[in-house]
């Protein structure tokens, strides 16, 4: 069974943590049999999301803000890893890797640091040096003090120099050009004589600084099938799979 690489950095000094992370990145290697469908500037996503994002995906060297939706995160990670993209997840022990695998994700392309402590951003920026996507989750209600402007500039500078797209979940990081809010809208399949959910509707609000906000209602079905059921000002009824070619 293929498993996600999980790192525990407890008890290590900051220097040892960084050395351990960089050694792990070297050990991951880069698969060539599944070329990641991305440009030099973006990590591509499935068409239903790509059409709303600059360049058709998550911008490399930049921060995209996302709400704490495990379902949306699983879909995004599944798509990228299934196409050979390396993904690092920092600080999200509740994230279901089984759900990522069920949506078609390749867990061998994932590296997780579920409990980074107070140094989540430091760890995430190091991992950004060697993967395609970093998902860094710091709860919005964290007791950690807010970042100063100089701290935020330093973090953004490191992300700018790294090749990864950076997905910030929960806590807001200044300087984000795109924000994605996700909320569960409805469930389908439960009723008289039926005790199994066969679709969950997820409402997304995608905000870009250079344009108006757009909304899309996605029907998430088993096996990573995504049905686009509603678009504000757009078409309806299109269906995609996480594993579909772009």
matplotlib code that plots the C-alpha trace (Angstrom):
import matplotlib.pyplot as plt

x = [0.0, 1.4, 1.6, 2.1, 5.5, 4.8, 7.5, 7.7, 10.0, 9.3, 12.4, 14.6, 16.2, 15.2, 18.4, 17.9, 14.3, 15.4, 18.1, 15.7, 13.1, 15.6, 17.0, 13.4, 12.9, 16.0, 14.8, 11.4, 12.8, 10.8, 8.8, 8.9, 6.2, 3.3, 4.4, 2.5, 0.2, 1.5, 3.3, 6.3, 3.9, 1.0, 0.1, -2.9, -6.2, -9.3, -11.2, -14.1, -11.8, -9.1, -11.5, -11.7, -8.0, -5.3, -3.4, -5.8, -4.5, -2.7, 0.0, 3.6, 5.6, 2.3, -0.1, -3.7, -5.9, -8.5, -11.0, -10.7, -12.5, -11.1, -13.2, -11.9, -8.3, -8.7, -10.0, -7.2, -4.4, -5.9, -5.9, -2.3, -0.8, -2.6, -0.8, 2.6, 2.8, 4.5, 2.4, 3.4, 0.8, 1.8, -0.3, -3.5, -3.8, -7.5, -7.1, -8.3, -5.7, -8.1, -10.4, -7.5, -6.8, -10.5, -10.6, -7.8, -4.8, -1.4, -0.3, 3.3, 3.6, 2.5, 4.6, 2.9, 4.0, 0.8, 2.1, 4.6, 4.0, 4.6, 6.9, 4.4, 5.2, 9.0, 8.5, 6.2, 8.5, 11.4, 9.2, 8.2, 11.7, 11.2, 7.5, 4.8, 2.2, 2.4, -0.8, -0.1, -3.0, -2.9, -6.4, -8.0, -8.6, -5.0, -3.5, -0.3, 0.2, -0.5, 2.4, 4.1, 4.5, 8.2, 7.5, 4.9, 7.2, 10.0, 7.7, 6.3, 9.8, 10.8, 7.6, 8.4, 11.8, 10.5, 8.9, 5.8, 2.3, 1.4, -2.1, -2.7, -5.6, -7.3, -5.2, -4.9, -1.5, -1.2, -0.5, -2.8, -4.2, -6.9, -9.2, -11.3, -14.1, -15.8, -19.0, -21.1, -24.4, -26.4, -26.4, -28.0, -29.0, -30.4, -34.1, -36.7, -35.0, -31.7, -29.0, -26.0, -24.9, -24.1, -23.4, -22.3, -22.8, -19.9, -20.4, -17.3, -16.8, -13.6, -12.4, -9.7, -8.4, -8.6, -12.2, -15.6, -16.2, -17.6, -19.6, -19.8, -21.8, -20.0, -21.6, -18.9, -19.6, -17.9, -14.6, -13.7, -16.5, -17.3, -20.5, -20.8, -24.4, -24.5, -22.4, -23.3, -23.5, -22.3, -23.4, -24.7, -24.6, -21.0, -19.3, -15.6, -13.5, -10.4, -8.5, -9.8, -7.2, -6.9]
y = [0.0, 3.4, 5.8, 9.5, 10.5, 11.9, 13.9, 14.5, 17.4, 17.5, 18.1, 19.3, 22.7, 25.1, 24.3, 20.6, 20.9, 22.8, 20.2, 17.3, 18.9, 19.6, 16.0, 14.7, 16.9, 15.4, 11.9, 12.4, 12.7, 13.9, 11.4, 11.8, 9.3, 11.8, 15.3, 17.9, 19.9, 23.3, 26.3, 28.0, 30.3, 28.1, 24.7, 23.6, 22.6, 20.9, 23.0, 23.8, 25.8, 26.7, 29.0, 31.4, 31.5, 33.6, 31.4, 28.5, 27.3, 28.2, 30.7, 29.7, 32.1, 33.5, 32.9, 31.8, 32.1, 29.3, 28.6, 25.5, 23.1, 19.6, 18.6, 21.2, 20.6, 16.9, 17.6, 20.0, 17.7, 14.7, 16.4, 17.7, 14.5, 12.4, 14.3, 13.8, 17.0, 16.9, 18.3, 19.2, 19.6, 21.5, 21.7, 19.8, 16.6, 16.4, 16.2, 12.8, 11.2, 8.4, 10.9, 12.2, 8.6, 7.9, 11.0, 9.6, 11.2, 9.5, 9.5, 8.8, 12.4, 13.8, 14.9, 15.8, 17.6, 17.4, 19.0, 21.7, 23.7, 27.4, 27.2, 26.1, 29.0, 28.4, 24.8, 25.5, 28.0, 25.5, 22.8, 25.3, 25.0, 21.5, 20.8, 22.0, 22.9, 23.7, 23.6, 25.4, 25.4, 27.6, 27.7, 31.2, 31.1, 30.3, 31.9, 32.8, 36.6, 38.2, 38.6, 41.9, 43.6, 42.8, 39.1, 39.0, 40.6, 38.1, 35.1, 36.4, 37.0, 33.4, 32.2, 34.4, 32.8, 29.2, 27.3, 26.2, 27.5, 28.3, 27.6, 29.3, 27.8, 29.4, 32.3, 35.2, 36.0, 39.6, 40.0, 37.3, 38.1, 35.3, 34.1, 30.9, 30.5, 27.1, 26.1, 22.9, 23.8, 20.6, 16.8, 14.4, 10.7, 10.6, 9.9, 7.2, 3.9, 5.5, 6.0, 6.8, 10.3, 10.1, 13.8, 16.8, 20.3, 22.7, 26.4, 28.3, 32.0, 33.0, 36.5, 38.2, 41.7, 42.6, 41.4, 40.8, 37.7, 34.6, 31.8, 28.2, 25.3, 22.0, 18.6, 16.3, 12.6, 9.3, 8.7, 12.3, 13.2, 16.9, 18.2, 21.9, 22.6, 26.4, 29.3, 32.9, 34.4, 31.2, 27.9, 24.9, 21.1, 20.4, 17.4, 16.7, 14.1, 14.8, 12.5, 13.9, 15.4, 19.1]
z = [0.0, -1.0, 1.9, 2.5, 4.0, 7.5, 9.3, 13.0, 13.9, 17.7, 19.9, 17.0, 16.9, 14.1, 12.2, 12.6, 11.4, 8.3, 7.6, 8.0, 5.7, 3.0, 3.2, 2.9, -0.2, -1.8, -1.0, -2.6, -6.1, -9.1, -11.1, -14.9, -15.9, -15.1, -16.1, -14.1, -16.5, -15.4, -16.8, -15.3, -13.4, -12.3, -11.0, -13.1, -11.6, -13.0, -15.5, -13.2, -10.9, -13.4, -15.4, -12.4, -11.5, -13.1, -15.5, -15.0, -11.7, -8.4, -9.0, -8.2, -6.0, -4.7, -1.8, -2.4, 0.6, 1.3, 4.0, 6.2, 3.9, 4.1, 1.1, -1.2, -0.1, -0.8, -4.3, -5.1, -3.7, -5.4, -8.8, -8.5, -7.1, -9.7, -12.4, -10.8, -8.7, -5.3, -2.5, 1.1, 3.8, 7.0, 10.1, 9.2, 11.2, 10.5, 6.8, 5.4, 3.2, 2.6, 1.0, -1.2, -2.3, -3.0, -5.2, -7.3, -5.6, -5.5, -1.8, -2.8, -4.0, -0.6, 2.3, 5.6, 8.7, 10.8, 14.0, 13.2, 16.4, 16.3, 13.3, 10.6, 8.3, 8.6, 7.8, 4.9, 3.3, 3.4, 1.8, -0.9, -2.2, -3.5, -4.2, -6.5, -3.9, -0.2, 1.9, 5.1, 7.7, 10.7, 12.4, 12.2, 15.9, 16.8, 19.9, 18.1, 17.8, 14.5, 12.0, 11.9, 8.5, 8.5, 9.3, 6.5, 4.0, 4.9, 4.4, 1.1, -0.1, 0.6, -1.2, -4.2, -4.5, -4.2, -7.2, -5.3, -5.2, -1.6, -0.3, 3.0, 5.0, 7.9, 9.2, 6.8, 5.3, 3.9, 0.2, -1.2, -4.7, -4.7, -1.9, -2.1, 0.4, 0.6, 2.4, 2.4, 0.8, 0.7, 0.9, -1.5, -1.2, 2.3, 2.5, 3.2, 2.7, 1.8, 4.4, 2.1, 1.0, -2.8, -3.4, -1.3, -2.8, -2.1, -2.6, -3.6, -3.7, -5.6, -5.0, -7.1, -6.4, -10.1, -10.7, -9.1, -7.0, -8.7, -7.2, -8.3, -6.7, -7.1, -6.6, -5.2, -5.9, -5.2, -7.1, -7.4, -9.9, -9.8, -11.3, -11.8, -10.9, -10.8, -11.9, -11.3, -14.7, -16.4, -17.8, -15.8, -15.9, -16.8, -15.3, -14.6, -13.0, -10.8, -13.1, -16.4, -18.7, -18.9]

ax = plt.figure().add_subplot(projection="3d")
ax.plot(x, y, z, "-o")
ax.set_aspect("equal")
plt.show()
